[in-house]
């Protein structure tokens, strides 16, 4: 339990910073949805969907590759870090040069011929973020969670501050008097472009703050190690790319597959994207867990009780995720005010997307089997299978069911990936997950969710029904886990370290 508490504390640091930072960033959702139309917000959503794909491609999997090959004995002169940093830096400079050369035809192909600057601004954001991912990985490996969190929060503060300034503060004052003090730096014609400018400035600030970590470049480039890292990391690109397909492709396809006119399609895209944001709490927790768990899984792998610890981590992870699912869905009447009235027509997809993120988190836990046994290529095939499910179901369901079909496709994809990953993990790195208890918490949480409507019918107010059902879940989880922990400690033989689970076959 002390190991799980340590992981939980690291997750809490990353999580609290992410929650605080994302909460600030989340303020942008009402800012955008109250100041821009659904069609305009659809433009922002589309660019971020494309950005997700490039964010994976431009890191080349070297973030995870660094964790695998980093020198724990001599971290002050880690050639794995310098090699990864040199490669990612060089590759992104080439990427920015190419975008500069093709920005006009590329913007025309995306139907943004009048705004080629959007393409170039976003390319710079992507390049800076990709280069920064390696220094961030080093901070995680060195357990410098507070520095990591501080830089992330400051980046978001800059984004939020500039967004509020250019989108909410400047326009009404400029409309009254064009001689205002900020006139030299404000152009009302940019409009939606200030969303990208704010993000670009924040990425620049983040990059400057990470410059102390860039001194690792002086350690040089190890060609032999680079070949090993490429062999390990490139399948991670496939995995990451497939993951972005699963997460972002629906927003890229809605514009083209919805059976409406182009303006209405962009409006539907904006509504779906805004409602997707309501699953932010689940995404936050999964992101924080990833930050803490990935280096933890690698560092703890050689311990004799590792598999038992991994099983416990999975169980507590599901318990917490179902609590988040219930928090959002049972109090949806409150959360709906975080988006504009025009966007609330899509609230029905929020429970589906929350459940989809739950299965994504389960898959993240299960993915240790291919990372710890160096079978990243097999993990890539699992992710590719999920991507094919996403593509096929979106092509099938969007024309018939609109963005609701996209939400169900996301759930089907992540659930299938979790099942396949579990079955492969049983063969290559067996872990005795408590499937009965995990299934119970998921079924119990869904039952409480469906019990909300009958309670409202019987006269309960929304907050009363939500509090009763949420309290029932939390109380049940506390009783079950406290009792289970008591019996576990009582029955555990002295010296038992979980070896009965058997060795993994590599």
N, C-alpha and C positions, 0 to 999 in steps of 0.2 A: 504493500500500500504506500510505503514511503516513496517508491519509484513513481507510482501513479500520481502522488501528490506533487512530486517535482515536475512531472510533465504538465500537470494541471496548473502549477504556478507559472511555468513558462507560457502555457496557452493563455493564462489570465493576463500576463503582461502584454503579449501580442494582441490578445483579444480586447482588453480594455483600451489599448491604444487604437486598435482597428475600429472598435465600437465608437470611441470618441471621435476619431477621425472620420469614419464613415458617417457618423451622425451629422457632423459638420457638412460633409459632402452631401448627405441626404437632404440637407436644407436646400440644395440646388434643385431637387426634384420639384418641390412646390414653387421655387423661383422660376424654373423653366416652364412648368405647366400652367402657371398663372400669368406669365408674361408672353409666352409664345403659343401659337395655335398647335393643335395636335399634328398637323402636317409639318410645321417647322420643327417640332420636337422629334418627328420622325427622321428628319435629316441628321440631327445629332445622334440618334440611336443607330442609324445606318453606318455612320462613320465609326462609331465605337464598336460596332459589330465587325467591320473590316479590320479595325485596329487589333481586335483580339487575335485574329489569325496571324498578323504580322508580329505581334508581341511574342508569340511562340516561336515563329520561324527565326526571328532575329537574335534569339538567345541560343539557339541550336542545341538545347538540352544541356548546355555546359554548367548550368546552375546545379543540377543534380549530379552531373559528372564530377564537379568539384567536390561535392560531399563524399563521393565514392573514392576518389583518389587523393584527397588532401593528406598532407604529411602531418600526422598528429604529434610526431616526435620533435619536429623542427618547424613549428608554425610560424616562426619569425622569418623563415626563408622558404616558403612553400611554393615549389615550382608548379604544382597543380593550379594554384591560384593565379600566378603570373601568366602561365600558359593560357588559361581560360580567358583572362582579362585581355591579353594581347589579341587573341583570335576574335573575340566578340567586338572589341574596339575596331579592329581593321575591317571586319565584315560590315559593320554598321556605317563606317565612313564610305565604303563602296556603295552601300544601299542609298545613302543620302545623295551621293553624286548621281546615281541612276535616276532617282526621283526628280532631281533638278533638271535632268535632260529630257524627261518624258512627261513632265507635269501637265503640259497643255493637252496632248492627246489623251492622257489618262483621265483628266477631269472631264473631257468631252465624252469619253466612254462611260463615265459614271453619271452623266447627265447634269454635271455641274460646270458647264463650259464658262459660265459667267463668274465662277469663283474658283479659279485654279489655285488661288492662295490657300484654300482649305486643304488641298492635297499636300502642299509643301509644308504647311504648318504642322499637319498631323504626322508627316514623315519625320520631322525633327523631334516631335514629342516621342514617337516610337523609338527613334535611335537613341535618344538620351536615356529613356527608361530601360532599354535593352542593355546598354552599357552599365547602367547603375545596378542591374540585377546581380552582377558578380560581386561587387563590394557588399551589397546587401546579404548575399549568401555567406560571405566571410563573417559578417557581424553575427549572423545566426549560428554559424559553426562555433564561434568564440563565445557564445552565450551573452552577447552584448545586446540584450533585448531592449534595454532602455534607450540606448543610442539609436538602434533600429527604429523603435517606436517614435522617438522624438523627431527624427528626420521625416518619417512618414506623416506625422501629425502636422509638422510645419508646412510640408508640401500641400496638404489639404487646406490648411489655413490660408495659404496664399491663393489657392484656387477659389475658395469660397469668398475671400475678401475682394479679390478682383472681379469676380462674377457679380457680387452684390453692387460693387462700385459702378461697373460699366452697364449692367442690365437694369438694376433697380434705382440707383441713385442719379446717374447722369441724365438719362432721357427726359424725365419730367422737368428738371431744372434747365436743361439746354433748350427745351421747347419754349420756355418762358423768356429766356435771355441767352442769346448765342455768345455773349461776351463773358460768360462765366469763367471762373479761374481755371477750370480743367479743359477749356476749349482747345488749347494746343495739343492735347493728347487724346481727344475724343472726337470720333467721327460717327455721326448717327447712321451713315450709310453702311457701316460695317455690320451693325445689328447682330444677327446670329453669330457672326464671326468672333465676337468677343468670348463666346464659349470656348473656342479653340485658343484664343490668345491667352486667356486666364490659365488654361492647362499648360500651355507652352511656357509661360513665365514660371509656373510652379515646378515644372520639370527642370528648368534651368537652375532654380534655387536648390533643388534637391541634388543636382549634379555637383554644384559648387560645394555643398556641405560634405559630399562624399570624396572630395579630392584627397584628403589624407589617406584614404584607402587605395588610391591610385598609385601610391609610391611602390606598390608591389610590382609594378611594371619593370623596375630595375633588376628584378630577380631573373629576368630573361625568359626565353621561349624554349621549352624542352620538346624537341621533335619526336623523340621516342615515346614520351609520355603523351604527347598530343595524339599520336595514332591510337593509343589505348583509349584515351578519352573520347575520341571520335567514334570508335567502335561501340563504346558503352552509351554515349550520349545521343547519337543520331536517332536510334529507336525512340528515345525520349521525345524527340521532335515529332515523330509520328504520333506518339501517345498524346502529347500536348496539342498537336494540330487537330487530332480526332476529338479531343476534349473541347476545343473551341468550336469545332463543327457542331458538337452536341449542344453547346451553350449558346452560340451566337448565330448559327446558320438560319434559324427560323426568322430572325429579324432581317437577315439579308434577303430571304426568299419571299417574305410577305409582300414586299413592294411589287414583286413580279407575278405572284401566283394568286393573290386575292382577286376575285371576279368582279372588280369594281373599276371605276375610272382612276387614273393615276393619283389625283388629289385625294380621293376617298381612300385609296390604298395606303397613302402616306399617313392619313388620319388614323386608320386602323393600326398601322405600325406604331404610331405615337401612343395610342391607348394601350396597346399590348406591352410596350416597353415601360410605360409608367407603372402599370400594374405589376410588371415583373419586379420593379424596384421594391414592392411591398414584401418580397421574400428576402429582403436585405439582411434581416437578423440571422437567418439560417446561413446565408452566404458568408456573413461576417464570422460566425463561429467556425465554419469549415475552413475559411482562410486562416484564421488564427490557429486552428488546430494543425493545419498543414505546416505553418511556419515553425511550430514547436515540435511536431511529431516527426517530420522527415529527418532532421539531424538526430533526434532521440532514437528512432528506429535503427539507424545505422550504428550509433554509439553503443546501444544496449544489446546488439545482436549476438555478441559473443558470451553473454551471461547465460548461466545454466537455466535460469527461470524465465528467459526472455519470452517464450511462447505463452506461458501462463499470464505474464504481464500484458502481452498484446491482446489476449482474450478479454482480460478485465477492462482494458482501454476501450475496446469495441463496445462492450456492454454499457459502460458509463457514457460513452459518446452517444449512443442511441437514446438513452434516457434523457440526456440534455437536449438532443435535437427534437425529440417529440414534445418536450416542454416548450421549445420555441415555436413549433408548429401550432400548438394549442394557444399560446399567447397571442399570436397574430390572428388566427382564424376565429377564436372566441371573442376577441375584442376588435373585430374588423370594422365595426361601426366607428371606432376611434381612429384606427389606422387609415381609413379612407380619406380623412381630411388632409393627409400629406400629399395628395394629388388634387389637381383641379377638378371641378365638377364635370367637365367634358370627358375626363379620363375615367370616371368611376363606372362607366358602362362595362368595363372589362374586369371588375372585381372577382367574377366567378372563376377566373383562372388562377387566382392567388393560392388557394389550397392545393391545387394540382402541382404548381411550381414549387411550393414548399416541400411537398412530399417527394418530388423529383430531386430536390437538393438533399433531402435526407438520404436517398439511395446513392447519390453522388458521394456523400460523406462516408457511407458504408464502403463504397468502392475504394475510397482513399485509404481506409484502414486495411482493406484486403490486399491492396497493391504491394504490400511488403514482400509477398512471395516472389515476385519477379525482380524486385530491386535488390533483395538480399541474396538471391541466388544467381545474380547476373544474367537473368533471362529477360532482359528488357525487350528483346525482339518479340518474344511471346506476348509480353504485355502490350506491345504495339499492335499485334493482331487483335487482341481483345478490344482495344480502343477503336481500331478500324472497323471492327464488327459493329460497335456502338454507333460509329459515324454512318455506316451504311443503313442502320435502322433509322437514324435521324433523317437522313436524306430521303429514304424511301417513304417513310410515314408522312413527312412534311409534303412531299410531292403528291401524295395520295389524299391526305386529310385537309390541307389548307384550302384547296378549291371547293371542298364540300362543307367544312366546318369552320373556316376562317382561322383566327388566331387561337381559338379553343383547341383546334386540331394540333397546332404547334405545341401547346402546353402538354397535351396527352402524349405526343410524340417524345417530348423531353422525358416524361416520366417513364415511358416504355423503354427508352434507350438506357437510362441509368439503372433501372431495375434489372434489365437483361445483363448489363455489364457486371453488376454486383453478383448475380447468380453465377455467371460464367467464371468470374474471377475466384469466387469461393470454391468452385469445383476444381479448378486448376490448382489453387492453393492447397487443397487437400492432398494432391499428388506430389507437388514439389516442395511445399513448406507447410506441413500440416499444423494447424493451430486449433485447439479444442475450444472453439467459440461456443458460448452458451446460447445456442440457437433458440431453445424454448423460451428463455427469458427475454431475448431480443424480440422474438415474434410476439410475445405477450404484450410488451410495452407498445409496439407499433399498433397491434390490434386494439388494445385498451385505449390508446390515444385517439384512434379513428372512431371508436365507439363513442367516446365523449364528444368528439366533434359533431357526429351525427345526432347526438342527444340534444344539441343546442336548440334546433328548430322546434321540437316538441315542447321544450320548456318555455319557449317564447309563446307558443300557442296556448299554454296553460296560464299565461299572464305574467310570467317573469319578465322583468326588464332585461335588456341586453347585457348590461354590466352585472346584474345579479346572476343571470344564467352563466355568464363567462366565469365569474368568480367562484361559483359553486363547482363547476366542472373542472376548472384549473386547480382549485384546492383539492379536489378528489384525486387528481393525478399526482400532485406533489406529495400529498399525504401517503398515498399508496406506495409511491416509489421510495419514500423515506422509510416506511415500515418494512417493505420487502428487503431493501438493501441493507438496512441496519441489522436486521435479523440474519440475513445471509452472511454479512461480514462477521457477526458474532460467532456463528457456527463454523465459518471458515477458519477463524483463528483458533477456535477451540479444538477442532478436529485435525488441524494440520500437524503432522508428525515433525519432530525436531529434525532439522536438516533437510526437510523436503524442499526441493527446489524446482519441482515441475518437470523432472526428467522423464516421467512416465509418458509424456506426450510423444516421445520418439524423435529421432533425428530427422532433419529434412534431407531429402535425396537431391543432391545436386547433379 
